[in-house]
Amino acid sequence: MRTDISDAAGINGACLVDSESGLMLASEGGGWRLDLEAASALNTQVVKAKLQAIETLGLDDAIQDVLITLGKQLHLIRPLEANPAMFLYVALDKKAANLGMARL
């Protein structure tokens, strides 16, 4: 299955990331306003930190998603159910995007 998100309103960029290496496997959008390669590596650190917190606290749980709210953007990190070692990262324009639809 392939989904083209390039024309979706409010999406500044999105990518599929290997959370073990931080490498971006696929991307859409981005460009000069958003370096998706750097975002992939940096958001891998966010995922690893949260996984470490879950383990340290002894929680029997998994990350569903991580939402980071900035002044002008929303950043959503969502591990894949079929392969939690990979995650989707989506940067959204806060005014134009629909967070509920992005989470789907």
Jmol script that loads the backbone (N, CA, C; Angstrom):
load data "model"
ATOM      1  N   MET A   1       0.837  -1.177   0.000  1.00  0.00           N
ATOM      2  CA  MET A   1       0.000   0.000   0.000  1.00  0.00           C
ATOM      3  C   MET A   1       0.883   1.241   0.000  1.00  0.00           C
ATOM      4  N   ARG A   2       0.497   2.250  -0.732  1.00  0.00           N
ATOM      5  CA  ARG A   2       1.242   3.514  -0.789  1.00  0.00           C
ATOM      6  C   ARG A   2       0.272   4.654  -0.557  1.00  0.00           C
ATOM      7  N   THR A   3       0.666   5.571   0.294  1.00  0.00           N
ATOM      8  CA  THR A   3      -0.137   6.746   0.560  1.00  0.00           C
ATOM      9  C   THR A   3       0.689   7.975   0.238  1.00  0.00           C
ATOM     10  N   ASP A   4       0.184   8.833  -0.614  1.00  0.00           N
ATOM     11  CA  ASP A   4       0.877  10.060  -0.984  1.00  0.00           C
ATOM     12  C   ASP A   4       0.365  11.189  -0.098  1.00  0.00           C
ATOM     13  N   ILE A   5       1.256  11.731   0.729  1.00  0.00           N
ATOM     14  CA  ILE A   5       0.851  12.797   1.652  1.00  0.00           C
ATOM     15  C   ILE A   5       1.336  14.163   1.194  1.00  0.00           C
ATOM     16  N   SER A   6       1.919  14.234   0.014  1.00  0.00           N
ATOM     17  CA  SER A   6       2.556  15.476  -0.422  1.00  0.00           C
ATOM     18  C   SER A   6       1.587  16.642  -0.541  1.00  0.00           C
ATOM     19  N   ASP A   7       0.322  16.386  -0.799  1.00  0.00           N
ATOM     20  CA  ASP A   7      -0.641  17.474  -0.937  1.00  0.00           C
ATOM     21  C   ASP A   7      -1.508  17.670   0.301  1.00  0.00           C
ATOM     22  N   ALA A   8      -1.233  16.937   1.359  1.00  0.00           N
ATOM     23  CA  ALA A   8      -2.063  17.037   2.562  1.00  0.00           C
ATOM     24  C   ALA A   8      -1.856  18.398   3.227  1.00  0.00           C
ATOM     25  N   ALA A   9      -2.945  19.050   3.540  1.00  0.00           N
ATOM     26  CA  ALA A   9      -2.885  20.387   4.140  1.00  0.00           C
ATOM     27  C   ALA A   9      -2.230  20.332   5.510  1.00  0.00           C
ATOM     28  N   GLY A  10      -1.310  21.232   5.720  1.00  0.00           N
ATOM     29  CA  GLY A  10      -0.712  21.385   7.038  1.00  0.00           C
ATOM     30  C   GLY A  10       0.522  20.546   7.295  1.00  0.00           C
ATOM     31  N   ILE A  11       0.870  19.630   6.411  1.00  0.00           N
ATOM     32  CA  ILE A  11       2.046  18.791   6.646  1.00  0.00           C
ATOM     33  C   ILE A  11       3.273  19.492   6.064  1.00  0.00           C
ATOM     34  N   ASN A  12       4.218  19.819   6.954  1.00  0.00           N
ATOM     35  CA  ASN A  12       5.467  20.446   6.528  1.00  0.00           C
ATOM     36  C   ASN A  12       6.476  19.408   6.067  1.00  0.00           C
ATOM     37  N   GLY A  13       6.360  18.213   6.597  1.00  0.00           N
ATOM     38  CA  GLY A  13       7.261  17.131   6.225  1.00  0.00           C
ATOM     39  C   GLY A  13       6.934  15.903   7.037  1.00  0.00           C
ATOM     40  N   ALA A  14       7.271  14.753   6.490  1.00  0.00           N
ATOM     41  CA  ALA A  14       7.040  13.494   7.178  1.00  0.00           C
ATOM     42  C   ALA A  14       8.104  12.498   6.745  1.00  0.00           C
ATOM     43  N   CYS A  15       8.427  11.580   7.642  1.00  0.00           N
ATOM     44  CA  CYS A  15       9.391  10.560   7.274  1.00  0.00           C
ATOM     45  C   CYS A  15       9.211   9.298   8.103  1.00  0.00           C
ATOM     46  N   LEU A  16       9.730   8.216   7.555  1.00  0.00           N
ATOM     47  CA  LEU A  16       9.773   6.923   8.222  1.00  0.00           C
ATOM     48  C   LEU A  16      11.205   6.734   8.693  1.00  0.00           C
ATOM     49  N   VAL A  17      11.367   6.379   9.977  1.00  0.00           N
ATOM     50  CA  VAL A  17      12.696   6.360  10.585  1.00  0.00           C
ATOM     51  C   VAL A  17      12.952   5.023  11.277  1.00  0.00           C
ATOM     52  N   ASP A  18      14.183   4.532  11.143  1.00  0.00           N
ATOM     53  CA  ASP A  18      14.643   3.365  11.888  1.00  0.00           C
ATOM     54  C   ASP A  18      15.108   3.869  13.248  1.00  0.00           C
ATOM     55  N   SER A  19      14.416   3.487  14.311  1.00  0.00           N
ATOM     56  CA  SER A  19      14.724   4.047  15.629  1.00  0.00           C
ATOM     57  C   SER A  19      15.985   3.455  16.252  1.00  0.00           C
ATOM     58  N   GLU A  20      16.530   2.408  15.682  1.00  0.00           N
ATOM     59  CA  GLU A  20      17.778   1.865  16.204  1.00  0.00           C
ATOM     60  C   GLU A  20      18.979   2.628  15.657  1.00  0.00           C
ATOM     61  N   SER A  21      18.928   3.004  14.383  1.00  0.00           N
ATOM     62  CA  SER A  21      20.061   3.694  13.766  1.00  0.00           C
ATOM     63  C   SER A  21      19.846   5.195  13.615  1.00  0.00           C
ATOM     64  N   GLY A  22      18.576   5.642  13.611  1.00  0.00           N
ATOM     65  CA  GLY A  22      18.269   7.049  13.381  1.00  0.00           C
ATOM     66  C   GLY A  22      18.214   7.408  11.907  1.00  0.00           C
ATOM     67  N   LEU A  23      18.345   6.415  11.035  1.00  0.00           N
ATOM     68  CA  LEU A  23      18.348   6.678   9.596  1.00  0.00           C
ATOM     69  C   LEU A  23      16.936   6.861   9.060  1.00  0.00           C
ATOM     70  N   MET A  24      16.790   7.841   8.187  1.00  0.00           N
ATOM     71  CA  MET A  24      15.517   8.087   7.517  1.00  0.00           C
ATOM     72  C   MET A  24      15.399   7.097   6.367  1.00  0.00           C
ATOM     73  N   LEU A  25      14.292   6.357   6.326  1.00  0.00           N
ATOM     74  CA  LEU A  25      14.083   5.340   5.307  1.00  0.00           C
ATOM     75  C   LEU A  25      13.257   5.851   4.135  1.00  0.00           C
ATOM     76  N   ALA A  26      12.392   6.807   4.395  1.00  0.00           N
ATOM     77  CA  ALA A  26      11.551   7.405   3.352  1.00  0.00           C
ATOM     78  C   ALA A  26      11.100   8.770   3.859  1.00  0.00           C
ATOM     79  N   SER A  27      10.795   9.674   2.922  1.00  0.00           N
ATOM     80  CA  SER A  27      10.350  11.003   3.347  1.00  0.00           C
ATOM     81  C   SER A  27       9.449  11.631   2.307  1.00  0.00           C
ATOM     82  N   GLU A  28       8.752  12.647   2.758  1.00  0.00           N
ATOM     83  CA  GLU A  28       7.871  13.440   1.899  1.00  0.00           C
ATOM     84  C   GLU A  28       7.898  14.854   2.454  1.00  0.00           C
ATOM     85  N   GLY A  29       8.095  15.845   1.607  1.00  0.00           N
ATOM     86  CA  GLY A  29       8.116  17.230   2.063  1.00  0.00           C
ATOM     87  C   GLY A  29       9.459  17.589   2.655  1.00  0.00           C
ATOM     88  N   GLY A  30       9.441  18.473   3.630  1.00  0.00           N
ATOM     89  CA  GLY A  30      10.687  18.952   4.231  1.00  0.00           C
ATOM     90  C   GLY A  30      11.272  20.070   3.397  1.00  0.00           C
ATOM     91  N   GLY A  31      12.559  20.037   3.148  1.00  0.00           N
ATOM     92  CA  GLY A  31      13.211  21.063   2.351  1.00  0.00           C
ATOM     93  C   GLY A  31      13.975  22.031   3.222  1.00  0.00           C
ATOM     94  N   TRP A  32      14.111  23.249   2.750  1.00  0.00           N
ATOM     95  CA  TRP A  32      14.947  24.222   3.454  1.00  0.00           C
ATOM     96  C   TRP A  32      14.376  24.616   4.813  1.00  0.00           C
ATOM     97  N   ARG A  33      13.093  24.500   5.004  1.00  0.00           N
ATOM     98  CA  ARG A  33      12.503  24.864   6.301  1.00  0.00           C
ATOM     99  C   ARG A  33      12.587  23.746   7.330  1.00  0.00           C
ATOM    100  N   LEU A  34      12.741  22.511   6.861  1.00  0.00           N
ATOM    101  CA  LEU A  34      12.776  21.377   7.770  1.00  0.00           C
ATOM    102  C   LEU A  34      13.726  20.319   7.222  1.00  0.00           C
ATOM    103  N   ASP A  35      14.832  20.119   7.901  1.00  0.00           N
ATOM    104  CA  ASP A  35      15.818  19.112   7.521  1.00  0.00           C
ATOM    105  C   ASP A  35      15.369  17.771   8.093  1.00  0.00           C
ATOM    106  N   LEU A  36      14.723  16.959   7.260  1.00  0.00           N
ATOM    107  CA  LEU A  36      14.171  15.694   7.731  1.00  0.00           C
ATOM    108  C   LEU A  36      15.249  14.688   8.120  1.00  0.00           C
ATOM    109  N   GLU A  37      16.408  14.766   7.497  1.00  0.00           N
ATOM    110  CA  GLU A  37      17.520  13.873   7.884  1.00  0.00           C
ATOM    111  C   GLU A  37      17.919  14.153   9.336  1.00  0.00           C
ATOM    112  N   ALA A  38      18.098  15.428   9.659  1.00  0.00           N
ATOM    113  CA  ALA A  38      18.471  15.805  11.026  1.00  0.00           C
ATOM    114  C   ALA A  38      17.333  15.494  11.997  1.00  0.00           C
ATOM    115  N   ALA A  39      16.098  15.782  11.589  1.00  0.00           N
ATOM    116  CA  ALA A  39      14.943  15.505  12.443  1.00  0.00           C
ATOM    117  C   ALA A  39      14.836  14.015  12.747  1.00  0.00           C
ATOM    118  N   SER A  40      15.143  13.180  11.773  1.00  0.00           N
ATOM    119  CA  SER A  40      15.098  11.726  11.986  1.00  0.00           C
ATOM    120  C   SER A  40      16.062  11.317  13.092  1.00  0.00           C
ATOM    121  N   ALA A  41      17.295  11.766  12.978  1.00  0.00           N
ATOM    122  CA  ALA A  41      18.313  11.417  13.973  1.00  0.00           C
ATOM    123  C   ALA A  41      17.971  11.973  15.352  1.00  0.00           C
ATOM    124  N   LEU A  42      17.528  13.213  15.394  1.00  0.00           N
ATOM    125  CA  LEU A  42      17.238  13.844  16.686  1.00  0.00           C
ATOM    126  C   LEU A  42      15.991  13.261  17.346  1.00  0.00           C
ATOM    127  N   ASN A  43      14.978  12.944  16.568  1.00  0.00           N
ATOM    128  CA  ASN A  43      13.776  12.357  17.145  1.00  0.00           C
ATOM    129  C   ASN A  43      13.990  10.910  17.563  1.00  0.00           C
ATOM    130  N   THR A  44      14.998  10.261  17.001  1.00  0.00           N
ATOM    131  CA  THR A  44      15.383   8.935  17.479  1.00  0.00           C
ATOM    132  C   THR A  44      15.824   9.022  18.933  1.00  0.00           C
ATOM    133  N   GLN A  45      16.514  10.100  19.291  1.00  0.00           N
ATOM    134  CA  GLN A  45      16.928  10.291  20.682  1.00  0.00           C
ATOM    135  C   GLN A  45      15.722  10.454  21.597  1.00  0.00           C
ATOM    136  N   VAL A  46      14.682  11.113  21.110  1.00  0.00           N
ATOM    137  CA  VAL A  46      13.449  11.274  21.893  1.00  0.00           C
ATOM    138  C   VAL A  46      12.814   9.909  22.155  1.00  0.00           C
ATOM    139  N   VAL A  47      12.724   9.101  21.111  1.00  0.00           N
ATOM    140  CA  VAL A  47      12.121   7.768  21.245  1.00  0.00           C
ATOM    141  C   VAL A  47      12.947   6.906  22.202  1.00  0.00           C
ATOM    142  N   LYS A  48      14.256   6.913  22.038  1.00  0.00           N
ATOM    143  CA  LYS A  48      15.119   6.114  22.918  1.00  0.00           C
ATOM    144  C   LYS A  48      15.006   6.557  24.377  1.00  0.00           C
ATOM    145  N   ALA A  49      14.925   7.867  24.605  1.00  0.00           N
ATOM    146  CA  ALA A  49      14.793   8.378  25.977  1.00  0.00           C
ATOM    147  C   ALA A  49      13.479   7.915  26.599  1.00  0.00           C
ATOM    148  N   LYS A  50      12.403   7.951  25.825  1.00  0.00           N
ATOM    149  CA  LYS A  50      11.109   7.532  26.363  1.00  0.00           C
ATOM    150  C   LYS A  50      11.091   6.033  26.628  1.00  0.00           C
ATOM    151  N   LEU A  51      11.699   5.246  25.735  1.00  0.00           N
ATOM    152  CA  LEU A  51      11.777   3.801  25.957  1.00  0.00           C
ATOM    153  C   LEU A  51      12.593   3.484  27.208  1.00  0.00           C
ATOM    154  N   GLN A  52      13.665   4.239  27.423  1.00  0.00           N
ATOM    155  CA  GLN A  52      14.479   4.051  28.624  1.00  0.00           C
ATOM    156  C   GLN A  52      13.682   4.406  29.872  1.00  0.00           C
ATOM    157  N   ALA A  53      12.899   5.479  29.808  1.00  0.00           N
ATOM    158  CA  ALA A  53      12.068   5.871  30.945  1.00  0.00           C
ATOM    159  C   ALA A  53      11.040   4.783  31.264  1.00  0.00           C
ATOM    160  N   ILE A  54      10.424   4.220  30.234  1.00  0.00           N
ATOM    161  CA  ILE A  54       9.439   3.155  30.433  1.00  0.00           C
ATOM    162  C   ILE A  54      10.090   1.960  31.114  1.00  0.00           C
ATOM    163  N   GLU A  55      11.280   1.593  30.640  1.00  0.00           N
ATOM    164  CA  GLU A  55      11.998   0.458  31.227  1.00  0.00           C
ATOM    165  C   GLU A  55      12.427   0.744  32.666  1.00  0.00           C
ATOM    166  N   THR A  56      13.007   1.917  32.901  1.00  0.00           N
ATOM    167  CA  THR A  56      13.489   2.285  34.230  1.00  0.00           C
ATOM    168  C   THR A  56      12.355   2.325  35.249  1.00  0.00           C
ATOM    169  N   LEU A  57      11.198   2.805  34.833  1.00  0.00           N
ATOM    170  CA  LEU A  57      10.046   2.887  35.729  1.00  0.00           C
ATOM    171  C   LEU A  57       9.311   1.556  35.882  1.00  0.00           C
ATOM    172  N   GLY A  58       9.745   0.562  35.113  1.00  0.00           N
ATOM    173  CA  GLY A  58       9.138  -0.757  35.208  1.00  0.00           C
ATOM    174  C   GLY A  58       7.716  -0.808  34.670  1.00  0.00           C
ATOM    175  N   LEU A  59       7.430   0.046  33.714  1.00  0.00           N
ATOM    176  CA  LEU A  59       6.087   0.079  33.132  1.00  0.00           C
ATOM    177  C   LEU A  59       5.952  -1.029  32.096  1.00  0.00           C
ATOM    178  N   ASP A  60       4.868  -1.732  32.147  1.00  0.00           N
ATOM    179  CA  ASP A  60       4.578  -2.755  31.143  1.00  0.00           C
ATOM    180  C   ASP A  60       3.721  -2.097  30.072  1.00  0.00           C
ATOM    181  N   ASP A  61       4.374  -1.305  29.220  1.00  0.00           N
ATOM    182  CA  ASP A  61       3.635  -0.509  28.253  1.00  0.00           C
ATOM    183  C   ASP A  61       4.527  -0.175  27.062  1.00  0.00           C
ATOM    184  N   ALA A  62       3.948   0.470  26.066  1.00  0.00           N
ATOM    185  CA  ALA A  62       4.681   0.858  24.865  1.00  0.00           C
ATOM    186  C   ALA A  62       4.243   2.263  24.454  1.00  0.00           C
ATOM    187  N   ILE A  63       5.064   2.906  23.659  1.00  0.00           N
ATOM    188  CA  ILE A  63       4.740   4.240  23.151  1.00  0.00           C
ATOM    189  C   ILE A  63       3.650   4.123  22.099  1.00  0.00           C
ATOM    190  N   GLN A  64       2.566   4.865  22.274  1.00  0.00           N
ATOM    191  CA  GLN A  64       1.546   4.963  21.229  1.00  0.00           C
ATOM    192  C   GLN A  64       1.912   6.107  20.287  1.00  0.00           C
ATOM    193  N   ASP A  65       2.168   7.266  20.861  1.00  0.00           N
ATOM    194  CA  ASP A  65       2.708   8.378  20.095  1.00  0.00           C
ATOM    195  C   ASP A  65       3.286   9.404  21.048  1.00  0.00           C
ATOM    196  N   VAL A  66       4.103  10.283  20.492  1.00  0.00           N
ATOM    197  CA  VAL A  66       4.697  11.394  21.238  1.00  0.00           C
ATOM    198  C   VAL A  66       4.298  12.656  20.490  1.00  0.00           C
ATOM    199  N   LEU A  67       3.710  13.593  21.202  1.00  0.00           N
ATOM    200  CA  LEU A  67       3.308  14.862  20.606  1.00  0.00           C
ATOM    201  C   LEU A  67       4.136  15.974  21.224  1.00  0.00           C
ATOM    202  N   ILE A  68       4.754  16.765  20.362  1.00  0.00           N
ATOM    203  CA  ILE A  68       5.517  17.932  20.812  1.00  0.00           C
ATOM    204  C   ILE A  68       4.849  19.148  20.194  1.00  0.00           C
ATOM    205  N   THR A  69       4.397  20.047  21.052  1.00  0.00           N
ATOM    206  CA  THR A  69       3.693  21.237  20.604  1.00  0.00           C
ATOM    207  C   THR A  69       4.641  22.423  20.671  1.00  0.00           C
ATOM    208  N   LEU A  70       4.888  23.024  19.525  1.00  0.00           N
ATOM    209  CA  LEU A  70       5.703  24.231  19.437  1.00  0.00           C
ATOM    210  C   LEU A  70       4.782  25.419  19.183  1.00  0.00           C
ATOM    211  N   GLY A  71       5.338  26.587  19.095  1.00  0.00           N
ATOM    212  CA  GLY A  71       4.531  27.779  18.852  1.00  0.00           C
ATOM    213  C   GLY A  71       3.782  27.752  17.535  1.00  0.00           C
ATOM    214  N   LYS A  72       4.452  27.288  16.467  1.00  0.00           N
ATOM    215  CA  LYS A  72       3.856  27.301  15.133  1.00  0.00           C
ATOM    216  C   LYS A  72       3.664  25.917  14.536  1.00  0.00           C
ATOM    217  N   GLN A  73       4.204  24.906  15.191  1.00  0.00           N
ATOM    218  CA  GLN A  73       4.148  23.555  14.631  1.00  0.00           C
ATOM    219  C   GLN A  73       3.760  22.531  15.678  1.00  0.00           C
ATOM    220  N   LEU A  74       3.262  21.405  15.186  1.00  0.00           N
ATOM    221  CA  LEU A  74       3.044  20.210  15.990  1.00  0.00           C
ATOM    222  C   LEU A  74       3.957  19.139  15.415  1.00  0.00           C
ATOM    223  N   HIS A  75       4.648  18.417  16.271  1.00  0.00           N
ATOM    224  CA  HIS A  75       5.502  17.328  15.827  1.00  0.00           C
ATOM    225  C   HIS A  75       4.949  16.048  16.433  1.00  0.00           C
ATOM    226  N   LEU A  76       4.685  15.080  15.593  1.00  0.00           N
ATOM    227  CA  LEU A  76       4.095  13.819  16.024  1.00  0.00           C
ATOM    228  C   LEU A  76       5.046  12.685  15.683  1.00  0.00           C
ATOM    229  N   ILE A  77       5.347  11.871  16.690  1.00  0.00           N
ATOM    230  CA  ILE A  77       6.197  10.697  16.526  1.00  0.00           C
ATOM    231  C   ILE A  77       5.330   9.493  16.864  1.00  0.00           C
ATOM    232  N   ARG A  78       5.249   8.541  15.938  1.00  0.00           N
ATOM    233  CA  ARG A  78       4.381   7.385  16.152  1.00  0.00           C
ATOM    234  C   ARG A  78       5.072   6.105  15.695  1.00  0.00           C
ATOM    235  N   PRO A  79       5.441   5.222  16.651  1.00  0.00           N
ATOM    236  CA  PRO A  79       6.014   3.929  16.261  1.00  0.00           C
ATOM    237  C   PRO A  79       4.989   3.101  15.483  1.00  0.00           C
ATOM    238  N   LEU A  80       5.491   2.282  14.566  1.00  0.00           N
ATOM    239  CA  LEU A  80       4.617   1.419  13.790  1.00  0.00           C
ATOM    240  C   LEU A  80       4.180   0.232  14.646  1.00  0.00           C
ATOM    241  N   GLU A  81       2.910  -0.110  14.594  1.00  0.00           N
ATOM    242  CA  GLU A  81       2.426  -1.262  15.355  1.00  0.00           C
ATOM    243  C   GLU A  81       3.089  -2.550  14.882  1.00  0.00           C
ATOM    244  N   ALA A  82       3.232  -2.708  13.581  1.00  0.00           N
ATOM    245  CA  ALA A  82       3.799  -3.930  13.025  1.00  0.00           C
ATOM    246  C   ALA A  82       5.301  -4.052  13.277  1.00  0.00           C
ATOM    247  N   ASN A  83       5.986  -2.914  13.460  1.00  0.00           N
ATOM    248  CA  ASN A  83       7.426  -2.911  13.692  1.00  0.00           C
ATOM    249  C   ASN A  83       7.785  -1.706  14.563  1.00  0.00           C
ATOM    250  N   PRO A  84       7.717  -1.864  15.894  1.00  0.00           N
ATOM    251  CA  PRO A  84       7.989  -0.729  16.788  1.00  0.00           C
ATOM    252  C   PRO A  84       9.409  -0.174  16.694  1.00  0.00           C
ATOM    253  N   ALA A  85      10.304  -0.867  16.004  1.00  0.00           N
ATOM    254  CA  ALA A  85      11.664  -0.353  15.822  1.00  0.00           C
ATOM    255  C   ALA A  85      11.710   0.737  14.753  1.00  0.00           C
ATOM    256  N   MET A  86      10.571   1.007  14.129  1.00  0.00           N
ATOM    257  CA  MET A  86      10.473   2.085  13.151  1.00  0.00           C
ATOM    258  C   MET A  86       9.357   3.021  13.590  1.00  0.00           C
ATOM    259  N   PHE A  87       9.522   4.308  13.268  1.00  0.00           N
ATOM    260  CA  PHE A  87       8.472   5.262  13.622  1.00  0.00           C
ATOM    261  C   PHE A  87       8.249   6.254  12.492  1.00  0.00           C
ATOM    262  N   LEU A  88       7.050   6.804  12.495  1.00  0.00           N
ATOM    263  CA  LEU A  88       6.707   7.892  11.590  1.00  0.00           C
ATOM    264  C   LEU A  88       6.894   9.195  12.343  1.00  0.00           C
ATOM    265  N   TYR A  89       7.480  10.163  11.680  1.00  0.00           N
ATOM    266  CA  TYR A  89       7.628  11.504  12.237  1.00  0.00           C
ATOM    267  C   TYR A  89       6.925  12.459  11.279  1.00  0.00           C
ATOM    268  N   VAL A  90       6.034  13.268  11.817  1.00  0.00           N
ATOM    269  CA  VAL A  90       5.293  14.223  10.994  1.00  0.00           C
ATOM    270  C   VAL A  90       5.383  15.595  11.652  1.00  0.00           C
ATOM    271  N   ALA A  91       5.777  16.598  10.873  1.00  0.00           N
ATOM    272  CA  ALA A  91       5.789  17.988  11.321  1.00  0.00           C
ATOM    273  C   ALA A  91       4.608  18.687  10.660  1.00  0.00           C
ATOM    274  N   LEU A  92       3.762  19.285  11.473  1.00  0.00           N
ATOM    275  CA  LEU A  92       2.523  19.894  10.989  1.00  0.00           C
ATOM    276  C   LEU A  92       2.498  21.385  11.280  1.00  0.00           C
ATOM    277  N   ASP A  93       1.926  22.153  10.373  1.00  0.00           N
ATOM    278  CA  ASP A  93       1.661  23.567  10.611  1.00  0.00           C
ATOM    279  C   ASP A  93       0.488  23.634  11.592  1.00  0.00           C
ATOM    280  N   LYS A  94       0.698  24.265  12.726  1.00  0.00           N
ATOM    281  CA  LYS A  94      -0.294  24.281  13.795  1.00  0.00           C
ATOM    282  C   LYS A  94      -1.624  24.894  13.367  1.00  0.00           C
ATOM    283  N   LYS A  95      -1.594  25.910  12.504  1.00  0.00           N
ATOM    284  CA  LYS A  95      -2.824  26.587  12.083  1.00  0.00           C
ATOM    285  C   LYS A  95      -3.590  25.817  11.015  1.00  0.00           C
ATOM    286  N   ALA A  96      -2.884  25.084  10.162  1.00  0.00           N
ATOM    287  CA  ALA A  96      -3.525  24.442   9.015  1.00  0.00           C
ATOM    288  C   ALA A  96      -3.848  22.967   9.207  1.00  0.00           C
ATOM    289  N   ALA A  97      -3.204  22.323  10.171  1.00  0.00           N
ATOM    290  CA  ALA A  97      -3.328  20.872  10.300  1.00  0.00           C
ATOM    291  C   ALA A  97      -4.454  20.463  11.238  1.00  0.00           C
ATOM    292  N   ASN A  98      -4.889  19.254  11.058  1.00  0.00           N
ATOM    293  CA  ASN A  98      -5.877  18.632  11.920  1.00  0.00           C
ATOM    294  C   ASN A  98      -5.155  17.510  12.678  1.00  0.00           C
ATOM    295  N   LEU A  99      -4.914  17.701  13.962  1.00  0.00           N
ATOM    296  CA  LEU A  99      -4.145  16.748  14.757  1.00  0.00           C
ATOM    297  C   LEU A  99      -4.840  15.388  14.808  1.00  0.00           C
ATOM    298  N   GLY A 100      -6.151  15.373  14.917  1.00  0.00           N
ATOM    299  CA  GLY A 100      -6.875  14.099  14.959  1.00  0.00           C
ATOM    300  C   GLY A 100      -6.651  13.298  13.707  1.00  0.00           C
ATOM    301  N   MET A 101      -6.714  13.945  12.567  1.00  0.00           N
ATOM    302  CA  MET A 101      -6.490  13.248  11.297  1.00  0.00           C
ATOM    303  C   MET A 101      -5.031  12.809  11.171  1.00  0.00           C
ATOM    304  N   ALA A 102      -4.112  13.608  11.660  1.00  0.00           N
ATOM    305  CA  ALA A 102      -2.693  13.262  11.592  1.00  0.00           C
ATOM    306  C   ALA A 102      -2.416  12.026  12.424  1.00  0.00           C
ATOM    307  N   ARG A 103      -3.062  11.893  13.561  1.00  0.00           N
ATOM    308  CA  ARG A 103      -2.841  10.726  14.417  1.00  0.00           C
ATOM    309  C   ARG A 103      -3.351   9.452  13.757  1.00  0.00           C
ATOM    310  N   LEU A 104      -4.357   9.588  12.903  1.00  0.00           N
ATOM    311  CA  LEU A 104      -4.863   8.403  12.196  1.00  0.00           C
ATOM    312  C   LEU A 104      -3.864   7.971  11.149  1.00  0.00           C
TER     313      LEU A 104
END
end "model"
wireframe off; spacefill off
backbone 0.3
color backbone group
